[in-house]
Amino acid sequence: MTMNEPVQDGSNESLTSAQIDGIVEQTRGDLAAGHVTDLVEALRQRFTDAGISVTEAQLHSIAGEARS
């Protein structure tokens, strides 16, 4: 499959948001299963592995949301 149309503005933001949501959901499941003990560190590593840059403030905010 090839793209014949230009990528619309904001599509990268939507993709990144979807990636973050997926990582959070996966990490939340791992936390519930006992596979993750440090949520912030697990999220930090997974975002790094995915090439997603977040600030420390964003990371802690996301971790707080993941705990709820």
N, C-alpha and C positions, 0 to 999 in steps of 0.2 A: 504494500500500500504506500502510495506517495501522496504528499500534500501538493495540491495544485492551487490552493488559495493561500494568501498571506496569513500569518498567525495574528489573531486579533490582540489588541492591547489588553493586558490583564490576564491573558491565558497562563502565563508563567506563575502569576500570583495564585490563580485557581489551582494549578498543578501543585505548587508548593503547599498550599493549604490542605489539599487532599492528602499529600504525602505526610504532613504533620499529623492530620487526623488519623491516618492509618498507623503511624508509629505510636501515637498515644494509645490507640485502641489495643494494639499488640502488646505494648508495655504494661497497660492496665491488666490485661489477661495474665501476663507473666507474673505480675505482682500478686494477683489473686491466687495464682498457683504456687507461689513461694519461690519462683525462679529468679526473682529480682528482690534484693533487699534494700538497695539505695536507688530510689526512683529517679532522683535528679541526675545521678551519675549514669544510670541506664539510658535515660533520655538524651543526655549530652553525647554519649557514645553513639547512639543510633542516629542522631541528627548529623553528627560528624561523618559517620559511615555513608549516609545518604547525600552528603554534600550540602546540607541545609545549615545556613548560618543563623543563629539566634543569639541575642544578648543574654547575659546572665539574668537580667530582670524578666525577659520573655521566658527563659527556661524555667525559672521558679514559678512564674505565673501559670505556665502550661502544666507543670508538675502539680500545682495546687488544684487545678481543674481536673487533672487525671485522678486525683485522690477522691474526688467527690462523686 
